[in-house]
């Protein structure tokens, strides 16, 4: 018989603004249900080990829109992903083989659950459903027990030219522009593809301070520009249980620490840029977990990009660091420098 488990998130003390946000979304949910709309599980790529998986997604009530294709994530794009209503604390059924697991979304409808499972290494498929609706397929990348290397990459101004810190441009990118209008950083897809080709079976993690709302657009962008498939770790806009605004630095650092705990034998190549706080974040992580860092690659923004991004973050002198630190203005420059330190075959 199928095995069933239930995972319930903790209930910490909640900031009043966060409670107000939840009540607003609950009101929107009631209005949407009154119009006959029902929630769906929007899956995002996850990852796992030989005996567990981290399942990611979001429960949303999406405004009905006509679609011209059947591509995955097609129904939630651009501003519509922000117009969708998150369903807080929704009960989600995750099916892995013949086992069924019940998990609970968080206050913002985000599904982030670790579930026991024995799966073969590589990309595997599982399904999730909400309120007895049609199951939706999602994928997880299972890291083999013999893998010792992985890649963690920032997104904004590292693989995608967005100038995200500029408020008006960030709003335009997030709410209006779809993935066809966004530009990749030159050479970064080639760099990422070479890393995966030279080391088959390695995990790729795209770690960004972007909102979960933009995940469908981001995933389509990565596919369109031939970046290797990988798990996507984003955050959520709005207040938390104890903060008025979410901390992007804390989000990135906590996920890096989590990866170090989940995969203690892996060394990660950390890829970022000098337009935000990647150098500071990676420095902190490398100091805390030197055995989990293979190298750090920082993309230098052009003068124009630095202006749009609100300036550069000073990159410290890492010549005496225990792991290699390399910089370059694009993917080709980083390839050359990673070849120089032995992370890529020349």
N, C-alpha and C positions, 0 to 999 in steps of 0.2 A: 504494500500500500504506500501511496505517496506520503512523504514525511513533511510535517507542517511545523514551522517555527514562527514566533512572533517577536518583533523588535519594536520597543517603544522608546522614543527619545526622552531624555530627562527634561524636567520642567523647572528651569531656573527662575529667579526673580526677574521680572520683565520691566524695562523702562516704560514709563507711561506713554511716550511717543510710539513705541513699538506696539503697545496694546491698541492705541488709536489707529495705527496702520492696519493691524489685523482686523479691527472692527469695520474699517472702511472696505477692505477686501471681502469680508463676510457679507456686508451689505450688497456689494457688487455680485457676489456669488448667488445670493437669494434672488436678485433681479434677473440674472442670467438663467437660473433654473426655472423661474416663473415663465420665461419665454420658451421653455422646452429644451434648452441647451444642456448638455451633459459633459462631465469632465473626461479628459483623455490623458493618458500617460505619454509624455513626450520624452523619449529616451535619449541619453547621451552616451558616447563610448566610455566604458569603464576599464578596469584592469583587475588583476588578481594574481594569486599564487597557486601552487598545485592543489591546495586544500581550501581555498576561499576566493571570493570575488567581491569587489567593491562596485555596487550597482548604482548608477547615476541617472537622474532624470528629473522631470518636473510634472506635477499634475496641474493641468490648465483647463479652463473652459475657453475655447477659442472662438472668436466671432466667425460665423459662417461666411466664407468667401469662395468664389468660383476658382477652381484650379484647372490649369490646362495640361498638367502632367501628373505622373504618379510618383515622382522622385521623393525619396525620404526627406522629411523636414519641409516639404514644399508648402504646407498649409500654414506655417508659422514663420513669417519673414518680415524684416524691416520693422516698421512701426506697429504692425499687427501683433508682434510678439510682446510688445509692451501693453497693447490694448487687451490682450488675453487676461483672464481673471485667474490668479493663482488660488488653488484650493488647499487651504491649510489643514494639516493633520489628516489628510486623506489616507484611507486604507488601500494599500497597493498589494496586489498579488503578483509575486515573481515566480515564474516556473523555470526550473533548471532540470532538464531531463524529466524524470518522473517525480521529482520532489517539488512541493509547493511551499512557498514561504510568504508569510504576511508581514509586511513592513509598513511603517507609518511615515508619511512625508512630514517635513517640518512646518513651522508657522507660515512660511512663504511658498509652500507646495513643493519644495525641493526634496527629491529622493536621494539619499546618500546613506547607503546601508551596506555593511559587510555581512556576507552570508556564507555559511560553510558549503563547500562544493568541491568535488573532485573532477577536474577537467584537464584535458590534454593541453599542452602548451600551444601558444599561438592564438589567433582570433577564434572565439567561440560565440555561438548565438544562444540567447535565451529570450524569454518573453515576459511582458508585464501587462497587467490590466487593472482597471479601476471600476468598481461598482458593477462587476459582471459584464463589462463591455468587451469588445473584440480585443484579443491579445495583440500587443505591438511588439515586434521584434527589436532587439537591441544587441549590441556586441560588446564583448569584454576581451581584453588581451591578457592571456595567462602567461606569466613569466616562468620559464622553465627553471628547475632547481639548479641547473648547471650554468645559468646566465650570470655574468659578473659585471655587465656594463649596461648603462641606460642613458637616455637623453631627456633632459628637462629644458624646455624652451619657453621663454616669454613670447608674447604675441605682438602687442602694440609696439610698432617701430622696431621690432626685431624680425618678425616674418611678414608683417603687414604694415604698410605706411599709413598711419592714422593720425599722428599728432594728437593723441587722445587727451593729454592734460589741458588743452585749450578748450574751455567750456562750450563755446558755440559750435566749434567744429566737432567736438565729441557728440553733442546732441544731434547734429546733422548726420554723422556717421552711424549713430545708433538707431535713430528713429526713422530716417528717410532713405539713406543710401543702401542698396543691396550689394551682394558680394561681387556683382559684375563691375561696379564702379570703384572698387577698392584695388589698390596696387600692391603687389608683393615687393618685398625688399629684394633687389637684384641678387641672384646667386644663392639665396638662402634655401630654396627648394632643392637645388643641386647639392648643397652641403648636407642637408638632412638626408637626402636619398643616398648619398655616398656613405654616410654613417650606418644606415640600415643595411645597405648592400654589403659593406665590408664585415658587418657583424650580424649575421642572420639571427633572428629570434630576440633581438633586444627590444625593450619597451621604449616608447616615445610618449612623453607627457607634455601637453601644452598647458602651461600654468600662467594664468592671466588675472589681472584685477578687474577685467570686464565683467558685466552682469550676466547672469544665466540667461537673461532674455535674448542676448545676441548669440547664444550658442548655435542655433540652427544656421544663422548666416555665416558664422565663423567656420563651421564644419563644411558647409558648401564651398566657402572660399578656399580652404585647404585642399579639398578634392579638385577644384577647378584648376588650381595652380600646381598640382602634382606634388604636394607635400605628403610625406608618408603618414599613414593613418596612425592615430594615437588617441589616448584618453584626453579629455578636456576637463580641466579643473578651473572653474570660474567662481564668482562670488555673487552676492545678491545686493541690490541697491536698498537704501533705506536704513533705518535704525536697527541696532541689535538689542539684545536684552539688557545691555549695560552701557551702550554707546549711542550718541546721536548719529554718527556716521561710521560705516565700516572702515576698518584700516586695511588698505591694500597691502602694506608691508607685512602686517600680522598674518594676513591670509596666505601670502606666499611663503613666509617663514614657517608657519605651522604645517603647511602641506609638505614642505621639504623635510621637516623633522619627522612627519608621519611616514614619508617614503623611506627615510633612514631606519625607522623602527620596523616597518613592514618588510623591507629588503636589506637586512644588515650586511649581506655579502656583496651588494651591488655598489659599484662606483659610478657616479653620475657625471656626465658632461653637462655643465650648466651654461645655457646660452641666453644672453640678454643684451641690453643696450645701455648707453650712458645718458639717456634722457629722463630716466625716473630714478629708482632706488636699487636697481639690480646689483650694482657693485657692492653697495652696503649690505644688502640681503645675502648675497653669495659669500661675502667676506665673513659675515656672522656664522653662516651655516658651515663654511669650510673650517672655521676655527672650532666650532662645536663638534663637528663630525668629520675630521680630516680623512678618516678611512672610507668615507662614502663619497668623496669627490675625486674624479679622475682629472678634470681640468675645468677652467672657466673661460668662456669666449664672450667678449663684450663687443658689440657692434657700435662704432662711433657714428653719431649722427652728423649729417652735413650741416654747415652753418645755417642754411634755410630751415632745415628740419628742427634744429636746436631752438631757433626763434619760435617756431610754431609750437614746439613742445614746452616752451617756457624756460629754456636754458638747459644746460648740461649739468649732470651731477659729476663732481670731481671724481676721477678714477684714481684710487690710491696706487702707490708704488708697490707692486707685488713681486718684484724681482727676487725677493728672499722668501717667497711663499713656498710652502711644502708641495703645492701642486702647481702645474703650469697655468699661467694667465696670459691669454692672447687677446689682441684687439685688431679690428679691421673695419673698414668703412662699408663693406658689403660681404656677401657670401663668398665671393672669390678670394677676397683678402683673408677671410677667416680660414678657408680651406688651405691656403698656402702656409699660414702660421700653424695650423693644426698638423699639417704634414711635417713641419719643422720640429714639433715636439713629439712626434710619433703617434699621434692620435688618429691619423689617417695615413693610408699607404700612399707614397709618392708615385 
